[in-house]
Amino acid sequence: MSVPTRALGRPPVPSDHPAVDSLHRFLRIPSPSGEEGPMAAEAVTVMRGLGYRAGTDAAGNAVGVIGTGDGPRLMLLSHIDTVSGQIPVRLSDGRLYGRGAVDAKAPFAAMVHAGAALGPGFPGSITVVGAVEEETPGSKGAVAVRETHRPPDALVVGEPSGWSTVVLGYKGKLDLRYRVTRPPTHPSNPAPKAAELAAECWHTLLELLGPDSGHGSFGRPGATLVALHGDPAAAEAEFDVRIPPGFDTDALLRALRDRTPYGELTELQAVSAVRTTRRDPVVRALSAAVRAHGGELSQKVKTATSDMNTLAQAWDVPMATYGPGDSRLDHADDEHIEIDEYLKGVSVLTHALRRLVTDETLTRSRT
C-alpha cells in the first residue's frame, strides 16, 4: 500500500478534485452484483459530463467512447459491481472509504478520467466500460462486451494492482460440483455413505492435483472446498480449482470421475488462465508511465481470476491489468484507497494512453 499523503510531508489532496469527486459519487451508490443499474446511470452521467458519448448496453454495462476514431482503438474495462455489504463513505486523513473503493470503482474512475484527460480530439478512440457482474461466476458484463464489440487494438483491464504495479496474468478457474445419493442405511453398515463419498471426492481431487498444489504459486493448481453438506443418503460438495496456463482440465475431470463412480461430477464453469509478456505494448506503456512518475515498477502475476481471463478467451490483443489500490483490501470491512495513490493511477493511465496511440506495434497492426 502507498504511504498516506500526509506521511510524505505533502499537503493533503483537496477533496474537490474532479477525479476524487467522481469516485466519491460512485462510492455513494450501492452496486452489489445484479443491482448495478443506478451506478451505471451515474457513470454515464459522469462520462457525458467529461465529453464522452456514453450510454448503457443490453447487459447493463456503462459504456463511454471518446476520441476522433482515426487511430488505434483502445479499451479500458473495469467492473462496477461489488460484493454485498456497505461501508460508510467518508474522506479521512487522505483516504476515501467505501465499498468498491479498491475493488474496483477506483480503477474504473481512474480510467474514466484518464480517457477524459486526452479529450475528444484524441487521435484514435478510447472506449471505457464499467462492466457488471464481475463478482459472479458468469462475468456477464465482460462476456457481453466480448460478444458485441470488435476486439480493440489494445486493452487495459482495471483491477487494484497498486499504482506502480502492472499485472501480466491470472490463473484460470474450474468450478465443480459433486452430487451423490445412496440407499438409506444404518450408520454401522459398512457400505459407503453419501456424506463420506463427498468428502472422499474432495480428498481425491487434492491427491490428483499433487502434493505441491496450492494457492501460493502461479505455476501450480490450487483447490478450495467451497461447500460440503449432506447426510448418509444424499450429499453435495462444490470445489473451486485455480489452474495455471497449460493445465489439462480434461485429464483432471476424467481421472476424478473414474475415481468417484458413485456420484455425478458437474463442471459448472471453466475459464482459462491468461498471461502476457513484458514485451506486450500495453505492458510497456504502463511500465514506462510508472517509471516516468518516479515509481518503483513491479510486474506481477496473480493466482485469482479477473475479466482479463474472460476477454482473453476470445481476444488475442495486447493487454494487461492495472489500477490504483491495494488488493489486500478487496472485500474488506475497512475498504479504502489512498487519495494520493488514486490520483497517481489516473496520471499513469493518462501517460500510458498517450504512449499507446503512437506505439509502432499498434500502428503496424492497423495497416
C-alpha positions as CSV (number, residue, x, y, z in Angstrom):
1,M,0.0,0.0,0.0
2,S,1.2,3.5,-0.7
3,V,2.2,5.8,2.1
4,P,-0.6,8.3,3.1
5,T,-0.1,11.7,1.6
6,R,0.4,13.5,4.9
7,A,3.0,11.0,6.0
8,L,5.1,12.0,3.0
9,G,5.0,15.6,4.2
10,R,2.9,16.9,1.3
11,P,-0.3,18.9,1.8
12,P,-3.5,16.8,1.7
13,V,-5.1,16.5,-1.7
14,P,-8.2,18.7,-2.0
15,S,-11.4,16.7,-1.8
16,D,-12.9,18.7,-4.6
17,H,-10.5,17.3,-7.2
18,P,-12.8,16.3,-10.2
19,A,-11.4,12.7,-10.2
20,V,-11.9,12.4,-6.4
21,D,-15.4,13.8,-6.7
22,S,-16.4,11.2,-9.3
23,L,-15.1,8.4,-7.2
24,H,-16.9,9.8,-4.2
25,R,-20.2,9.9,-6.2
26,F,-19.7,6.3,-7.4
27,L,-19.0,5.0,-3.8
28,R,-22.2,6.6,-2.5
29,I,-24.2,4.3,-4.8
30,P,-24.5,0.7,-3.7
31,S,-24.0,-1.7,-6.6
32,P,-23.8,-5.3,-5.5
33,S,-23.8,-7.8,-8.4
34,G,-27.1,-7.8,-10.2
35,E,-28.1,-4.3,-8.8
36,E,-25.7,-2.1,-10.8
37,G,-28.4,0.0,-12.6
38,P,-28.1,3.2,-10.5
39,M,-24.3,3.1,-10.5
40,A,-24.3,2.5,-14.3
41,A,-26.6,5.5,-14.8
42,E,-24.3,7.7,-12.6
43,A,-21.3,6.5,-14.6
44,V,-23.0,7.5,-17.8
45,T,-23.8,10.9,-16.4
46,V,-20.2,11.5,-15.3
47,M,-18.8,10.3,-18.6
48,R,-21.1,12.6,-20.6
49,G,-20.1,15.5,-18.5
50,L,-16.5,14.8,-19.3
51,G,-17.1,14.7,-23.1
52,Y,-17.8,11.0,-23.7
53,R,-20.5,9.6,-25.9
54,A,-22.0,7.4,-23.3
55,G,-24.9,5.0,-22.5
56,T,-25.7,1.6,-21.2
57,D,-25.8,-1.6,-23.3
58,A,-28.2,-4.5,-23.2
59,A,-26.2,-6.2,-20.4
60,G,-26.3,-3.1,-18.2
61,N,-22.7,-2.1,-18.7
62,A,-21.9,1.6,-18.7
63,V,-20.0,2.4,-22.0
64,G,-18.4,5.6,-23.0
65,V,-16.4,6.5,-26.1
66,I,-14.1,9.5,-26.7
67,G,-11.7,10.4,-29.5
68,T,-11.8,11.0,-33.2
69,G,-11.7,7.4,-34.2
70,D,-8.9,8.0,-36.7
71,G,-6.2,5.9,-34.9
72,P,-5.8,2.9,-32.6
73,R,-8.9,1.7,-30.8
74,L,-8.1,1.4,-27.1
75,M,-10.4,-0.1,-24.5
76,L,-10.3,0.3,-20.7
77,L,-12.6,-2.1,-18.9
78,S,-13.2,-2.3,-15.1
79,H,-16.1,-3.6,-13.1
80,I,-18.7,-1.5,-11.3
81,D,-20.3,-4.2,-9.2
82,T,-19.2,-5.0,-5.7
83,V,-19.6,-7.7,-3.1
84,S,-22.5,-7.2,-0.7
85,G,-22.2,-5.2,2.5
86,Q,-21.9,-1.4,2.8
87,I,-19.2,0.7,4.3
88,P,-19.9,4.3,5.3
89,V,-18.4,6.6,2.7
90,R,-16.1,9.1,4.2
91,L,-12.9,11.0,3.4
92,S,-10.5,10.9,6.3
93,D,-6.7,11.6,6.6
94,G,-6.1,11.3,2.9
95,R,-8.1,8.1,2.5
96,L,-11.5,7.6,0.8
97,Y,-13.5,4.8,2.4
98,G,-16.4,2.9,0.9
99,R,-17.4,-0.5,-0.6
100,G,-15.7,-0.6,-4.0
101,A,-13.1,2.0,-3.1
102,V,-10.5,-0.5,-4.2
103,D,-12.4,-3.3,-5.9
104,A,-13.0,-1.8,-8.4
105,K,-14.6,1.6,-8.6
106,A,-11.3,3.4,-8.1
107,P,-9.7,1.7,-11.2
108,F,-12.9,2.4,-13.2
109,A,-13.0,6.1,-12.1
110,A,-9.3,6.4,-12.9
111,M,-10.0,5.1,-16.4
112,V,-12.8,7.5,-16.9
113,H,-10.7,10.5,-16.0
114,A,-7.6,9.2,-17.9
115,G,-9.6,9.0,-21.1
116,A,-11.2,12.4,-20.5
117,A,-7.7,14.0,-20.0
118,L,-6.9,13.2,-23.6
119,G,-10.2,14.7,-24.7
120,P,-12.4,14.4,-27.8
121,G,-9.5,15.3,-30.0
122,F,-7.6,12.1,-29.1
123,P,-6.3,10.6,-32.4
124,G,-8.0,7.3,-32.1
125,S,-10.8,6.1,-29.8
126,I,-10.9,5.2,-26.2
127,T,-13.8,3.0,-25.0
128,V,-14.3,2.9,-21.3
129,V,-16.5,0.1,-19.9
130,G,-18.0,-0.2,-16.4
131,A,-18.8,-3.9,-16.5
132,V,-21.5,-5.6,-14.4
133,E,-21.4,-8.9,-12.5
134,E,-17.6,-9.5,-12.4
135,E,-18.0,-10.7,-8.8
136,T,-20.3,-13.5,-10.0
137,P,-19.2,-16.8,-11.8
138,G,-20.6,-15.7,-15.2
139,S,-18.9,-12.3,-15.6
140,K,-22.0,-11.2,-17.5
141,G,-20.7,-7.7,-18.4
142,A,-17.3,-8.8,-19.8
143,V,-18.9,-11.7,-21.8
144,A,-21.4,-9.2,-23.4
145,V,-18.5,-6.9,-24.3
146,R,-16.6,-9.8,-25.8
147,E,-19.5,-10.9,-27.9
148,T,-20.7,-7.5,-29.1
149,H,-17.6,-5.4,-29.6
150,R,-14.8,-5.7,-32.2
151,P,-11.6,-6.6,-30.5
152,P,-9.7,-3.4,-29.7
153,D,-6.1,-2.7,-30.7
154,A,-5.2,-2.7,-27.1
155,L,-6.9,-3.4,-23.8
156,V,-6.4,-2.4,-20.2
157,V,-8.4,-4.3,-17.5
158,G,-9.0,-2.4,-14.3
159,E,-8.3,-4.2,-11.0
160,P,-6.4,-2.9,-8.0
161,S,-2.7,-3.6,-8.7
162,G,-1.2,-0.7,-6.9
163,W,-0.3,2.5,-8.8
164,S,3.3,1.2,-9.6
165,T,2.4,-2.4,-10.4
166,V,1.4,-3.9,-13.7
167,V,-0.4,-7.3,-13.7
168,L,0.7,-9.7,-16.5
169,G,-1.6,-12.6,-15.9
170,Y,-4.1,-14.5,-13.8
171,K,-4.7,-18.2,-13.1
172,G,-7.7,-19.8,-14.7
173,K,-10.7,-21.2,-12.8
174,L,-12.6,-24.5,-12.8
175,D,-15.8,-24.7,-10.7
176,L,-17.0,-28.2,-9.9
177,R,-20.0,-29.8,-8.1
178,Y,-20.2,-33.4,-6.9
179,R,-23.6,-34.9,-6.0
180,V,-24.1,-38.4,-4.7
181,T,-27.1,-40.4,-3.3
182,R,-27.0,-43.7,-1.5
183,P,-29.7,-46.1,-0.2
184,P,-30.7,-45.2,3.4
185,T,-28.9,-47.5,5.8
186,H,-27.9,-47.8,9.4
187,P,-24.7,-45.8,10.4
188,S,-23.0,-49.1,11.4
189,N,-23.4,-50.6,7.9
190,P,-20.0,-50.8,6.2
191,A,-21.5,-49.7,2.9
192,P,-20.2,-46.2,1.8
193,K,-22.4,-43.3,2.8
194,A,-23.2,-40.2,0.7
195,A,-21.5,-37.7,3.0
196,E,-18.4,-39.9,3.2
197,L,-18.2,-40.2,-0.6
198,A,-18.5,-36.4,-1.0
199,A,-15.6,-35.9,1.5
200,E,-13.7,-38.6,-0.3
201,C,-14.2,-36.8,-3.6
202,W,-12.5,-33.7,-2.1
203,H,-9.5,-35.7,-0.9
204,T,-9.3,-37.4,-4.3
205,L,-9.2,-34.1,-6.0
206,L,-6.3,-32.9,-3.8
207,E,-4.4,-36.1,-4.5
208,L,-4.8,-35.7,-8.3
209,L,-3.6,-32.1,-8.1
210,G,-0.5,-33.3,-6.4
211,P,1.4,-32.6,-3.2
212,D,2.8,-29.3,-4.5
213,S,-0.7,-27.8,-5.3
214,G,-1.9,-24.7,-3.6
215,H,-2.7,-21.0,-4.0
216,G,0.8,-19.7,-3.3
217,S,2.2,-20.4,-6.7
218,F,1.1,-19.1,-10.2
219,G,2.5,-22.2,-11.9
220,R,0.7,-24.8,-9.7
221,P,-3.0,-25.6,-9.4
222,G,-4.8,-24.9,-6.1
223,A,-8.2,-26.0,-4.9
224,T,-10.7,-24.7,-2.4
225,L,-13.5,-26.6,-0.8
226,V,-16.4,-24.1,-1.3
227,A,-19.2,-26.1,0.3
228,L,-19.9,-29.6,1.7
229,H,-23.2,-30.7,3.2
230,G,-25.3,-33.8,3.3
231,D,-26.1,-36.9,5.2
232,P,-25.7,-40.7,4.7
233,A,-28.4,-40.7,2.0
234,A,-27.6,-37.6,0.0
235,A,-24.6,-35.2,-0.2
236,E,-23.2,-32.4,-2.3
237,A,-19.8,-30.7,-2.5
238,E,-18.5,-27.7,-4.5
239,F,-14.9,-27.1,-5.4
240,D,-13.0,-24.1,-6.8
241,V,-9.8,-25.1,-8.7
242,R,-7.5,-22.3,-9.8
243,I,-5.4,-23.5,-12.7
244,P,-2.2,-22.3,-14.3
245,P,-1.5,-21.8,-18.0
246,G,-1.4,-25.1,-20.0
247,F,-3.2,-27.1,-17.3
248,D,-5.1,-30.2,-18.7
249,T,-8.5,-29.8,-17.2
250,D,-10.0,-32.6,-19.3
251,A,-7.5,-35.1,-17.9
252,L,-8.3,-34.0,-14.4
253,L,-12.0,-34.4,-14.9
254,R,-11.6,-37.9,-16.4
255,A,-9.4,-39.0,-13.6
256,L,-11.7,-37.6,-10.9
257,R,-14.8,-39.2,-12.5
258,D,-13.0,-42.6,-12.8
259,R,-12.2,-42.5,-9.1
260,T,-15.7,-41.3,-7.9
261,P,-18.0,-43.7,-9.6
262,Y,-20.9,-43.4,-7.1
263,G,-21.8,-39.8,-7.8
264,E,-22.2,-37.2,-10.5
265,L,-19.4,-34.6,-11.2
266,T,-20.5,-31.5,-13.0
267,E,-18.3,-28.8,-14.5
268,L,-20.1,-25.5,-13.5
269,Q,-17.6,-23.1,-15.1
270,A,-14.2,-23.2,-16.8
271,V,-12.1,-20.1,-17.5
272,S,-8.6,-20.5,-19.0
273,A,-5.5,-18.9,-17.4
274,V,-4.1,-15.8,-19.2
275,R,-0.5,-14.4,-19.2
276,T,1.1,-11.8,-21.3
277,T,4.7,-10.8,-21.6
278,R,6.9,-7.9,-20.7
279,R,7.2,-7.1,-24.4
280,D,3.4,-6.6,-24.7
281,P,2.7,-3.0,-25.9
282,V,0.3,-2.4,-23.1
283,V,2.7,-3.7,-20.5
284,R,5.5,-1.5,-22.0
285,A,3.3,1.6,-22.0
286,L,2.1,1.2,-18.4
287,S,5.6,0.3,-17.2
288,A,7.1,3.4,-18.8
289,A,4.4,5.6,-17.3
290,V,5.1,4.2,-13.8
291,R,8.8,5.0,-14.2
292,A,8.0,8.4,-15.6
293,H,6.1,9.2,-12.4
294,G,9.0,8.1,-10.2
295,G,7.6,4.7,-9.3
296,E,9.5,1.6,-8.4
297,L,8.0,-0.7,-11.1
298,S,6.7,-4.1,-10.2
299,Q,5.3,-6.6,-12.7
300,K,3.3,-9.5,-11.3
301,V,1.0,-12.5,-12.0
302,K,-1.9,-13.3,-9.7
303,T,-3.5,-16.5,-8.5
304,A,-7.0,-15.1,-8.7
305,T,-9.2,-14.6,-11.8
306,S,-10.4,-11.4,-13.5
307,D,-12.2,-10.1,-16.6
308,M,-8.8,-10.3,-18.3
309,N,-9.3,-14.1,-18.4
310,T,-12.8,-13.7,-19.8
311,L,-11.8,-11.3,-22.6
312,A,-8.6,-13.2,-23.5
313,Q,-10.6,-16.3,-24.2
314,A,-11.7,-14.7,-27.5
315,W,-9.5,-11.6,-28.0
316,D,-5.8,-12.1,-29.0
317,V,-4.8,-8.5,-28.5
318,P,-2.2,-6.6,-26.4
319,M,-3.5,-6.4,-22.8
320,A,-2.6,-6.1,-19.2
321,T,-4.3,-5.3,-15.9
322,Y,-3.7,-2.1,-14.0
323,G,-5.4,0.0,-11.3
324,P,-4.8,2.0,-8.2
325,G,-5.5,0.4,-4.9
326,D,-4.2,-2.2,-2.5
327,S,-5.8,-5.6,-3.5
328,R,-5.4,-6.8,0.1
329,L,-8.3,-4.5,0.9
330,D,-10.6,-6.3,-1.6
331,H,-13.9,-7.1,0.1
332,A,-12.5,-5.9,3.5
333,D,-14.6,-4.2,6.2
334,D,-12.4,-1.1,6.0
335,E,-12.0,-1.0,2.2
336,H,-10.4,2.3,1.3
337,I,-8.0,3.9,-1.1
338,E,-5.3,6.5,-0.6
339,I,-6.2,9.6,-2.5
340,D,-2.5,10.1,-3.5
341,E,-2.4,6.5,-4.8
342,Y,-5.6,7.0,-6.8
343,L,-4.5,10.3,-8.5
344,K,-1.2,8.7,-9.4
345,G,-3.1,5.9,-11.0
346,V,-5.1,8.5,-13.1
347,S,-1.8,10.1,-14.2
348,V,-0.1,6.8,-15.1
349,L,-3.1,5.7,-17.2
350,T,-3.2,9.0,-19.0
351,H,0.6,8.8,-19.7
352,A,0.2,5.2,-20.9
353,L,-2.7,6.1,-23.3
354,R,-0.6,8.8,-24.9
355,R,2.2,6.3,-25.5
356,L,-0.1,3.6,-26.9
357,V,-1.6,5.9,-29.6
358,T,1.9,6.3,-31.0
359,D,3.1,2.7,-30.4
360,E,4.6,1.4,-33.7
361,T,3.3,-2.1,-33.0
362,L,-0.3,-1.0,-32.8
363,T,0.2,1.3,-35.9
364,R,1.6,-1.6,-37.9
365,S,-1.3,-3.9,-36.9
366,R,-3.8,-1.5,-38.4
367,T,-2.1,-1.2,-41.8
